[in-house]
Amino acid sequence: MTDPIADMITRIRNAVTAKRTRVDLPTSKLKAEIARILQDEGYIQGYRMVEEASERAGSQPQQLIRLFLKYGPHGEKVITGLQRISRPGRRVYLGADDVPQVLGGLGTSILTTSRGVMTGRAARKAGVGGEVLCNVW
C-alpha cells in the first residue's frame, strides 16, 4: 500500500456511510495521532489499540486501531466529509499564516508539523506550518 493515510480515510468514510459503529485499521503511530485528534475534536467517540489473532497458523497477532464512530441522536453523521490533501504524488506544505479554515471554521484540518500532529487551528496558534494531511468536516 503506497498511501496508508488515504486508506484510513477511505475506511472511515465507508464505515460512516454504512452506519457502522466501529472500524478497524492497521496500526501506525501517525494513524494513532490522527485518531487522537479526531477524538479530541469530537468526530469519533474514541479509539483503542487491539490485538487480533491472525488467521495464519504460527504468525504473530496483528495490532489494530479500533475507532468507535459517533452519530447524532437521530442517526445523523458527525463526520460528513473527509478529504485527503497531501498525497505521495503531490505533497502540500503550508506556512503558519497559510493554513486554511475548513468550511469557515466549522471543519478541521490535520497537519503534521515539526512539533507533532496537530489541528490547523493549533498550528496557527503555535505559529508553525507543516504538511496538510487531511480535512474533516
NULO-273733 format. One record per residue (C-alpha): residue in one letter; chain; residue number from 1; x, y, z. Coordinates in nm, 3 decimals. Last residue first. Layout:
REM NULO-273733
<rec><rest>a</rest><kette>A</kette><nr>NUM</nr><X>X</X><Y>Y</Y><Z>Z</Z></rec>
...
***
This chain:
REM NULO-273733
<rec><rest>w</rest><kette>A</kette><nr>137</nr><X>-1.599</X><Y>1.826</Y><Z>0.841</Z></rec>
<rec><rest>v</rest><kette>A</kette><nr>136</nr><X>-1.251</X><Y>1.675</Y><Z>0.821</Z></rec>
<rec><rest>n</rest><kette>A</kette><nr>135</nr><X>-0.957</X><Y>1.797</Y><Z>0.613</Z></rec>
<rec><rest>c</rest><kette>A</kette><nr>134</nr><X>-0.647</X><Y>1.589</Y><Z>0.550</Z></rec>
<rec><rest>l</rest><kette>A</kette><nr>133</nr><X>-0.269</X><Y>1.558</Y><Z>0.578</Z></rec>
<rec><rest>v</rest><kette>A</kette><nr>132</nr><X>-0.160</X><Y>1.921</Y><Z>0.546</Z></rec>
<rec><rest>e</rest><kette>A</kette><nr>131</nr><X>0.221</X><Y>1.916</Y><Z>0.571</Z></rec>
<rec><rest>g</rest><kette>A</kette><nr>130</nr><X>0.364</X><Y>2.179</Y><Z>0.800</Z></rec>
<rec><rest>g</rest><kette>A</kette><nr>129</nr><X>0.331</X><Y>2.526</Y><Z>0.942</Z></rec>
<rec><rest>v</rest><kette>A</kette><nr>128</nr><X>0.410</X><Y>2.658</Y><Z>1.286</Z></rec>
<rec><rest>g</rest><kette>A</kette><nr>127</nr><X>0.294</X><Y>2.971</Y><Z>1.470</Z></rec>
<rec><rest>a</rest><kette>A</kette><nr>126</nr><X>0.163</X><Y>2.788</Y><Z>1.776</Z></rec>
<rec><rest>k</rest><kette>A</kette><nr>125</nr><X>-0.184</X><Y>2.946</Y><Z>1.732</Z></rec>
<rec><rest>r</rest><kette>A</kette><nr>124</nr><X>-0.183</X><Y>2.874</Y><Z>1.357</Z></rec>
<rec><rest>a</rest><kette>A</kette><nr>123</nr><X>-0.076</X><Y>2.514</Y><Z>1.426</Z></rec>
<rec><rest>a</rest><kette>A</kette><nr>122</nr><X>-0.346</X><Y>2.473</Y><Z>1.693</Z></rec>
<rec><rest>r</rest><kette>A</kette><nr>121</nr><X>-0.617</X><Y>2.588</Y><Z>1.450</Z></rec>
<rec><rest>g</rest><kette>A</kette><nr>120</nr><X>-0.481</X><Y>2.367</Y><Z>1.173</Z></rec>
<rec><rest>t</rest><kette>A</kette><nr>119</nr><X>-0.506</X><Y>2.067</Y><Z>1.402</Z></rec>
<rec><rest>m</rest><kette>A</kette><nr>118</nr><X>-0.199</X><Y>1.889</Y><Z>1.530</Z></rec>
<rec><rest>v</rest><kette>A</kette><nr>117</nr><X>0.049</X><Y>1.611</Y><Z>1.453</Z></rec>
<rec><rest>g</rest><kette>A</kette><nr>116</nr><X>0.393</X><Y>1.674</Y><Z>1.602</Z></rec>
<rec><rest>r</rest><kette>A</kette><nr>115</nr><X>0.600</X><Y>1.981</Y><Z>1.684</Z></rec>
<rec><rest>s</rest><kette>A</kette><nr>114</nr><X>0.783</X><Y>1.985</Y><Z>1.348</Z></rec>
<rec><rest>t</rest><kette>A</kette><nr>113</nr><X>0.442</X><Y>1.972</Y><Z>1.189</Z></rec>
<rec><rest>t</rest><kette>A</kette><nr>112</nr><X>0.196</X><Y>1.711</Y><Z>1.064</Z></rec>
<rec><rest>l</rest><kette>A</kette><nr>111</nr><X>-0.130</X><Y>1.881</Y><Z>0.987</Z></rec>
<rec><rest>i</rest><kette>A</kette><nr>110</nr><X>-0.497</X><Y>1.794</Y><Z>1.035</Z></rec>
<rec><rest>s</rest><kette>A</kette><nr>109</nr><X>-0.757</X><Y>2.039</Y><Z>0.904</Z></rec>
<rec><rest>t</rest><kette>A</kette><nr>108</nr><X>-1.079</X><Y>2.078</Y><Z>1.098</Z></rec>
<rec><rest>g</rest><kette>A</kette><nr>107</nr><X>-1.430</X><Y>2.177</Y><Z>0.996</Z></rec>
<rec><rest>l</rest><kette>A</kette><nr>106</nr><X>-1.668</X><Y>2.451</Y><Z>1.111</Z></rec>
<rec><rest>g</rest><kette>A</kette><nr>105</nr><X>-1.404</X><Y>2.725</Y><Z>1.080</Z></rec>
<rec><rest>g</rest><kette>A</kette><nr>104</nr><X>-1.524</X><Y>2.873</Y><Z>0.751</Z></rec>
<rec><rest>l</rest><kette>A</kette><nr>103</nr><X>-1.583</X><Y>2.530</Y><Z>0.597</Z></rec>
<rec><rest>v</rest><kette>A</kette><nr>102</nr><X>-1.222</X><Y>2.430</Y><Z>0.667</Z></rec>
<rec><rest>q</rest><kette>A</kette><nr>101</nr><X>-1.001</X><Y>2.722</Y><Z>0.763</Z></rec>
<rec><rest>p</rest><kette>A</kette><nr>100</nr><X>-0.680</X><Y>2.739</Y><Z>0.563</Z></rec>
<rec><rest>v</rest><kette>A</kette><nr>99</nr><X>-0.321</X><Y>2.719</Y><Z>0.694</Z></rec>
<rec><rest>d</rest><kette>A</kette><nr>98</nr><X>-0.139</X><Y>2.998</Y><Z>0.504</Z></rec>
<rec><rest>d</rest><kette>A</kette><nr>97</nr><X>-0.017</X><Y>3.204</Y><Z>0.801</Z></rec>
<rec><rest>a</rest><kette>A</kette><nr>96</nr><X>0.154</X><Y>2.905</Y><Z>0.967</Z></rec>
<rec><rest>g</rest><kette>A</kette><nr>95</nr><X>0.327</X><Y>2.804</Y><Z>0.645</Z></rec>
<rec><rest>l</rest><kette>A</kette><nr>94</nr><X>0.187</X><Y>2.539</Y><Z>0.415</Z></rec>
<rec><rest>y</rest><kette>A</kette><nr>93</nr><X>0.320</X><Y>2.214</Y><Z>0.271</Z></rec>
<rec><rest>v</rest><kette>A</kette><nr>92</nr><X>0.121</X><Y>2.007</Y><Z>0.021</Z></rec>
<rec><rest>r</rest><kette>A</kette><nr>91</nr><X>0.284</X><Y>1.692</Y><Z>-0.114</Z></rec>
<rec><rest>r</rest><kette>A</kette><nr>90</nr><X>0.173</X><Y>1.575</Y><Z>-0.456</Z></rec>
<rec><rest>g</rest><kette>A</kette><nr>89</nr><X>0.243</X><Y>1.216</Y><Z>-0.561</Z></rec>
<rec><rest>p</rest><kette>A</kette><nr>88</nr><X>0.258</X><Y>1.079</Y><Z>-0.205</Z></rec>
<rec><rest>r</rest><kette>A</kette><nr>87</nr><X>-0.059</X><Y>1.263</Y><Z>-0.104</Z></rec>
<rec><rest>s</rest><kette>A</kette><nr>86</nr><X>-0.129</X><Y>1.593</Y><Z>0.070</Z></rec>
<rec><rest>i</rest><kette>A</kette><nr>85</nr><X>-0.498</X><Y>1.686</Y><Z>0.081</Z></rec>
<rec><rest>r</rest><kette>A</kette><nr>84</nr><X>-0.701</X><Y>1.376</Y><Z>0.170</Z></rec>
<rec><rest>q</rest><kette>A</kette><nr>83</nr><X>-1.066</X><Y>1.474</Y><Z>0.221</Z></rec>
<rec><rest>l</rest><kette>A</kette><nr>82</nr><X>-1.309</X><Y>1.354</Y><Z>0.485</Z></rec>
<rec><rest>g</rest><kette>A</kette><nr>81</nr><X>-1.673</X><Y>1.461</Y><Z>0.485</Z></rec>
<rec><rest>t</rest><kette>A</kette><nr>80</nr><X>-1.993</X><Y>1.434</Y><Z>0.685</Z></rec>
<rec><rest>i</rest><kette>A</kette><nr>79</nr><X>-1.829</X><Y>1.311</Y><Z>1.004</Z></rec>
<rec><rest>v</rest><kette>A</kette><nr>78</nr><X>-2.096</X><Y>1.354</Y><Z>1.272</Z></rec>
<rec><rest>k</rest><kette>A</kette><nr>77</nr><X>-2.344</X><Y>1.158</Y><Z>1.062</Z></rec>
<rec><rest>e</rest><kette>A</kette><nr>76</nr><X>-2.704</X><Y>1.186</Y><Z>1.173</Z></rec>
<rec><rest>g</rest><kette>A</kette><nr>75</nr><X>-2.854</X><Y>0.878</Y><Z>1.346</Z></rec>
<rec><rest>h</rest><kette>A</kette><nr>74</nr><X>-3.134</X><Y>1.060</Y><Z>1.528</Z></rec>
<rec><rest>p</rest><kette>A</kette><nr>73</nr><X>-2.933</X><Y>1.143</Y><Z>1.841</Z></rec>
<rec><rest>g</rest><kette>A</kette><nr>72</nr><X>-2.622</X><Y>1.224</Y><Z>1.633</Z></rec>
<rec><rest>y</rest><kette>A</kette><nr>71</nr><X>-2.361</X><Y>0.967</Y><Z>1.531</Z></rec>
<rec><rest>k</rest><kette>A</kette><nr>70</nr><X>-2.012</X><Y>0.881</Y><Z>1.654</Z></rec>
<rec><rest>l</rest><kette>A</kette><nr>69</nr><X>-1.772</X><Y>0.617</Y><Z>1.531</Z></rec>
<rec><rest>f</rest><kette>A</kette><nr>68</nr><X>-1.566</X><Y>0.393</Y><Z>1.758</Z></rec>
<rec><rest>l</rest><kette>A</kette><nr>67</nr><X>-1.222</X><Y>0.359</Y><Z>1.601</Z></rec>
<rec><rest>r</rest><kette>A</kette><nr>66</nr><X>-1.032</X><Y>0.032</Y><Z>1.653</Z></rec>
<rec><rest>i</rest><kette>A</kette><nr>65</nr><X>-0.659</X><Y>0.061</Y><Z>1.586</Z></rec>
<rec><rest>l</rest><kette>A</kette><nr>64</nr><X>-0.514</X><Y>-0.278</Y><Z>1.505</Z></rec>
<rec><rest>q</rest><kette>A</kette><nr>63</nr><X>-0.218</X><Y>-0.492</Y><Z>1.612</Z></rec>
<rec><rest>q</rest><kette>A</kette><nr>62</nr><X>-0.189</X><Y>-0.826</Y><Z>1.433</Z></rec>
<rec><rest>p</rest><kette>A</kette><nr>61</nr><X>-0.123</X><Y>-1.140</Y><Z>1.637</Z></rec>
<rec><rest>q</rest><kette>A</kette><nr>60</nr><X>0.203</X><Y>-1.308</Y><Z>1.531</Z></rec>
<rec><rest>s</rest><kette>A</kette><nr>59</nr><X>0.204</X><Y>-1.593</Y><Z>1.281</Z></rec>
<rec><rest>g</rest><kette>A</kette><nr>58</nr><X>0.216</X><Y>-1.967</Y><Z>1.355</Z></rec>
<rec><rest>a</rest><kette>A</kette><nr>57</nr><X>-0.107</X><Y>-2.057</Y><Z>1.176</Z></rec>
<rec><rest>r</rest><kette>A</kette><nr>56</nr><X>-0.249</X><Y>-1.786</Y><Z>0.952</Z></rec>
<rec><rest>e</rest><kette>A</kette><nr>55</nr><X>-0.575</X><Y>-1.629</Y><Z>1.066</Z></rec>
<rec><rest>s</rest><kette>A</kette><nr>54</nr><X>-0.401</X><Y>-1.381</Y><Z>1.294</Z></rec>
<rec><rest>a</rest><kette>A</kette><nr>53</nr><X>-0.547</X><Y>-1.316</Y><Z>1.634</Z></rec>
<rec><rest>e</rest><kette>A</kette><nr>52</nr><X>-0.643</X><Y>-0.952</Y><Z>1.675</Z></rec>
<rec><rest>e</rest><kette>A</kette><nr>51</nr><X>-0.460</X><Y>-0.721</Y><Z>1.906</Z></rec>
<rec><rest>v</rest><kette>A</kette><nr>50</nr><X>-0.639</X><Y>-0.402</Y><Z>1.999</Z></rec>
<rec><rest>m</rest><kette>A</kette><nr>49</nr><X>-0.538</X><Y>-0.036</Y><Z>2.023</Z></rec>
<rec><rest>r</rest><kette>A</kette><nr>48</nr><X>-0.837</X><Y>0.175</Y><Z>2.120</Z></rec>
<rec><rest>y</rest><kette>A</kette><nr>47</nr><X>-1.028</X><Y>0.467</Y><Z>1.975</Z></rec>
<rec><rest>g</rest><kette>A</kette><nr>46</nr><X>-1.294</X><Y>0.706</Y><Z>2.093</Z></rec>
<rec><rest>q</rest><kette>A</kette><nr>45</nr><X>-1.637</X><Y>0.854</Y><Z>2.036</Z></rec>
<rec><rest>i</rest><kette>A</kette><nr>44</nr><X>-1.540</X><Y>0.997</Y><Z>1.697</Z></rec>
<rec><rest>y</rest><kette>A</kette><nr>43</nr><X>-1.565</X><Y>1.347</Y><Z>1.543</Z></rec>
<rec><rest>g</rest><kette>A</kette><nr>42</nr><X>-1.542</X><Y>1.530</Y><Z>1.877</Z></rec>
<rec><rest>e</rest><kette>A</kette><nr>41</nr><X>-1.228</X><Y>1.739</Y><Z>1.811</Z></rec>
<rec><rest>d</rest><kette>A</kette><nr>40</nr><X>-1.031</X><Y>1.547</Y><Z>2.076</Z></rec>
<rec><rest>q</rest><kette>A</kette><nr>39</nr><X>-1.145</X><Y>1.213</Y><Z>1.929</Z></rec>
<rec><rest>l</rest><kette>A</kette><nr>38</nr><X>-1.049</X><Y>1.306</Y><Z>1.572</Z></rec>
<rec><rest>i</rest><kette>A</kette><nr>37</nr><X>-0.717</X><Y>1.441</Y><Z>1.705</Z></rec>
<rec><rest>r</rest><kette>A</kette><nr>36</nr><X>-0.643</X><Y>1.115</Y><Z>1.886</Z></rec>
<rec><rest>a</rest><kette>A</kette><nr>35</nr><X>-0.736</X><Y>0.915</Y><Z>1.573</Z></rec>
<rec><rest>i</rest><kette>A</kette><nr>34</nr><X>-0.489</X><Y>1.124</Y><Z>1.370</Z></rec>
<rec><rest>e</rest><kette>A</kette><nr>33</nr><X>-0.223</X><Y>1.055</Y><Z>1.633</Z></rec>
<rec><rest>a</rest><kette>A</kette><nr>32</nr><X>-0.295</X><Y>0.681</Y><Z>1.621</Z></rec>
<rec><rest>k</rest><kette>A</kette><nr>31</nr><X>-0.274</X><Y>0.690</Y><Z>1.240</Z></rec>
<rec><rest>l</rest><kette>A</kette><nr>30</nr><X>0.069</X><Y>0.856</Y><Z>1.265</Z></rec>
<rec><rest>k</rest><kette>A</kette><nr>29</nr><X>0.194</X><Y>0.599</Y><Z>1.516</Z></rec>
<rec><rest>s</rest><kette>A</kette><nr>28</nr><X>0.086</X><Y>0.309</Y><Z>1.297</Z></rec>
<rec><rest>t</rest><kette>A</kette><nr>27</nr><X>-0.183</X><Y>0.044</Y><Z>1.327</Z></rec>
<rec><rest>p</rest><kette>A</kette><nr>26</nr><X>-0.384</X><Y>-0.140</Y><Z>1.063</Z></rec>
<rec><rest>l</rest><kette>A</kette><nr>25</nr><X>-0.740</X><Y>-0.011</Y><Z>1.084</Z></rec>
<rec><rest>d</rest><kette>A</kette><nr>24</nr><X>-1.060</X><Y>-0.143</Y><Z>1.240</Z></rec>
<rec><rest>v</rest><kette>A</kette><nr>23</nr><X>-1.391</X><Y>0.044</Y><Z>1.207</Z></rec>
<rec><rest>r</rest><kette>A</kette><nr>22</nr><X>-1.669</X><Y>0.086</Y><Z>1.462</Z></rec>
<rec><rest>t</rest><kette>A</kette><nr>21</nr><X>-2.039</X><Y>0.163</Y><Z>1.496</Z></rec>
<rec><rest>r</rest><kette>A</kette><nr>20</nr><X>-2.110</X><Y>0.113</Y><Z>1.126</Z></rec>
<rec><rest>k</rest><kette>A</kette><nr>19</nr><X>-2.359</X><Y>0.347</Y><Z>0.956</Z></rec>
<rec><rest>a</rest><kette>A</kette><nr>18</nr><X>-2.263</X><Y>0.224</Y><Z>0.602</Z></rec>
<rec><rest>t</rest><kette>A</kette><nr>17</nr><X>-2.168</X><Y>0.580</Y><Z>0.500</Z></rec>
<rec><rest>v</rest><kette>A</kette><nr>16</nr><X>-1.973</X><Y>0.620</Y><Z>0.824</Z></rec>
<rec><rest>a</rest><kette>A</kette><nr>15</nr><X>-1.788</X><Y>0.293</Y><Z>0.762</Z></rec>
<rec><rest>n</rest><kette>A</kette><nr>14</nr><X>-1.704</X><Y>0.393</Y><Z>0.402</Z></rec>
<rec><rest>r</rest><kette>A</kette><nr>13</nr><X>-1.566</X><Y>0.733</Y><Z>0.509</Z></rec>
<rec><rest>i</rest><kette>A</kette><nr>12</nr><X>-1.364</X><Y>0.576</Y><Z>0.791</Z></rec>
<rec><rest>r</rest><kette>A</kette><nr>11</nr><X>-1.217</X><Y>0.312</Y><Z>0.557</Z></rec>
<rec><rest>t</rest><kette>A</kette><nr>10</nr><X>-1.141</X><Y>0.576</Y><Z>0.293</Z></rec>
<rec><rest>i</rest><kette>A</kette><nr>9</nr><X>-0.963</X><Y>0.800</Y><Z>0.545</Z></rec>
<rec><rest>m</rest><kette>A</kette><nr>8</nr><X>-0.752</X><Y>0.511</Y><Z>0.673</Z></rec>
<rec><rest>d</rest><kette>A</kette><nr>7</nr><X>-0.660</X><Y>0.403</Y><Z>0.317</Z></rec>
<rec><rest>a</rest><kette>A</kette><nr>6</nr><X>-0.568</X><Y>0.763</Y><Z>0.232</Z></rec>
<rec><rest>i</rest><kette>A</kette><nr>5</nr><X>-0.341</X><Y>0.763</Y><Z>0.539</Z></rec>
<rec><rest>p</rest><kette>A</kette><nr>4</nr><X>-0.185</X><Y>0.429</Y><Z>0.434</Z></rec>
<rec><rest>d</rest><kette>A</kette><nr>3</nr><X>-0.072</X><Y>0.566</Y><Z>0.095</Z></rec>
<rec><rest>t</rest><kette>A</kette><nr>2</nr><X>0.153</X><Y>0.331</Y><Z>-0.104</Z></rec>
<rec><rest>m</rest><kette>A</kette><nr>1</nr><X>0.000</X><Y>0.000</Y><Z>0.000</Z></rec>
***
